[in-house]
Amino acid sequence: AQGYVAGAIGVCFAGDLIALFVFWEWMALCSTVLIWCGGTESSRRAGVRYGVLHLVGGAVLMLGIAGMMVRTGSVDIGALGLDHLDSWLILIAVLINVAAPPLNAWIADAYPESTISGTVILSACTTKTAVLALILMFPGTSMLIGIGLLMIFHGLMYALLESDMRRMLAYSI
């Protein structure tokens, strides 16, 4: 759990996209282990699905960072416009971690399978670090307002239909 939180703090204080990527992937690895700590067969399967999804998101993020580095010669974290493929790749990778629909089923699938304390830690860090990345790299992007509203109503609807408290917490994130 401490390694996971350290990764989240690293993402928050990363000075460039390479450091952000390293801490982002460290978080994915540690969070997969946290899910596996649930100790059940379903937690093992959920951890594998979670890890694969975040591995794909990490690969998309690295492609975007590499494209940005080739195009601009810089890996500084700053406001990105959506006028180049590399910026879109970075946005897609961050939206995977922020659990924007339709790529949000991993939250309710994985978080409840962890230990109780693991669920709380996962709920507190993963999507919040992705939201910070959105704020830092895509400030003022009007498309994100619609995505945010969709996330609110989608999560609220599923949380209200849920009877398991841990799944309800996952949807409400």
Salt bridges, closest charged atoms under 4 A:
GLU41 OE2 - ARG44 NH2 2.48
GLU41 OE2 - ARG45 NH1 3.83
ASP83 OD2 - HIS84 NE2 3.91
ASP86 OD2 - ARG71 NE 2.81
ASP109 OD2 - ARG49 NE 2.71
GLU162 OE1 - ARG167 NE 3.29
